[in-house]
Amino acid sequence: MSMLERLFAIEQELPRLIRERDQWQSLFVNYHEPFVERLWRNVGDARVYLHRIHPCAPGEALLHPHPWPSAMRILSGTYEMGVGYGEGMQAPPLATTLLLPTGTAYEMVEPHGWHYVRPLGVPSLSLMVTGKPWNRTAPTSTQPLGRLTPAIQEELFAHFLRLYCPKGDALY
């Protein structure tokens, strides 16, 4: 199954998964811009992430590889994404820069692929699904990252439920 197919399958289950609040962890990723409010949980051998990514200035977004295959869907907002390719931990040159609007889905399935995302104007909401990690290093924080407050967690859950249950069915 491709990462995009895994993403689409998780989307069908997302309202149920969100209702299982005790299965989710939170993290405030603030060691480099753009700052990310993250909720995540394991589902089988995949990990599911709900992200609110905050805007940053041009040139400030972290260009990074992922240590696992992944697929993403942008659920609100538009972001700029730069893409490069290179082994090791030295950032490669960008091969392309894209503007990705709400509704875009994409996958990253090459261990040496790099990207950055930079929401434009307002925070973006996105869903990410990852597979089993590769033997690939990626940048990490040198400081412990904090958790989101319960209020921010509930706000994020409410945003994602509205997106995946627009008529309010199956909310609780």
N, C-alpha and C positions, 0 to 999 in steps of 0.2 A: 504494500500500500504506500503510495507517495505521501509526502508530508502534507501536500494540499488536500489529499483525500482524508488524511487524519484530521486536519483542521475542520473540514466540512462535517465529518462525523461528530467531532466534539461540539460543533455548533448546534447540532440536533439535541445534544444532551445538556447543553449549558444551563437552561432553567433549573433542571433537577440538580445539577452539580452545585449551582450557587445556593440552593436551599440547604445544602449540607454544610452549613457555615463552620462547623467544628473541624472540617477537613482542610480548611484554608489557612495559609500562613501569610504574613504581610512583611513588606520590606520597603523602606524609603531609600532609594538609590540616589545618593547625593554626593558621591565622591568626584563626579565629573558631570558637566552639563551634556545633554539635557537631564534635568532631574526627573526621576521616575517614581511614581507611586505604584507599587506592585502588590497584587494578591496572587498567590500561586498554590497549586495542589498537584499531587500525583494522581493520575488516572491510568491504571495498568502500568505499562512501561513508558508512558508519556508523561510529560509535565505540562500543565495548563497554566497560563499566565494571563491576568487581566491587568492592563497597563493604562495609566494616565501619564502621558509624557508632556512635560512643560516646555514651552518655547525657549529658545536661546538665540543669541546673536549669530550672524554668519561667522563661520570659522571656529565656533566654540564647541560644536557637537563632537563627541568622542567617536573617532573612526576605530572600529574594533572587529575582530573575528568572533564568531560564536564557537563554543566548544562542543556543539551538538547540532544536528540537522534541525531545521525549524521551518514553520510556516506561520504567516501573520495575516490578519485582516484588520484594515483600518476601519474603525466603526464611527468615528467622528473626527472632523478636522481634516486638514491637508498637511502632509509633511514632505519636506525635501529629503531625498535619500541619495547619498553618494555611495558608489560601489567601486571596490578595487579588488585585487587578487594578489596574494603573496604569502609565502611560507614564513615561519618564524614570528617574531613579535615586533618587527619594525614595520610601521605603517607603509603600505605600498602607495603608489600614485593612484589617483582616482581614474577609473576607466569611463565612468559615466555619472551624471547627476540627473535625477528624476524628480518630478513633482507628482506625488501620489495622493489622489483625493479619497474621500470617504467611499467605502465599498471595495477598494483595491485589496486583492489577496495576492500574496507572493510567497515563494519558498526560498530558503537558502540551504542547499544540500551539498555544498562543496566545502571540505574542511579549510581550504585556503582562501575562501571568500571573506571579504571585509565589507563593512558598511557603516554609515552613520545615518541617524534620523534626526531631523530638526523640524518640529512642528512650527507652522507658520501662523503667527498672530494669536492663536488660542491653543490651550492644551488639546492633545489628541487622545482619543481612547482607542485601544487596540487589543486584540486577542492574539496570543502567541501560543503555539503548541510545539514542544520540542521532543525529540527522540532520545535514544541512548547516547550518552556522550562519546565523542571521539577522543583519541589520545592527542588532544590539541590544547595548548595553553591559550589563555585569553586574559586581558587586563582585569584586575580586581582591585578593590579598595584596600588601602593599607591601614584603614581604620575600621572598627566594627560599624556596621550599618544598623540604624534603628528600625523599629517597627512603626507601622502607621497607628494613629490613635483609633480607638473603636468608632468614633464619629466619622472619620475619613473612610474607614473600611466600609461602614454601612452606606455612606454616600456613594462609594464606588460600586458596591453590590446593587444599589438602587439604579444607578446609571445603566449598568449592564443588563439588569432585568428589564428595564424599559426598552432597551434596544432589541432584546431577544423575546420579549413578551409584550409587544406594543399594546395589546388589548387588555393587559392585566391578568390574563388567564395563567394559571399555574404559578402564581407568584409565591404562595406559601402553602 
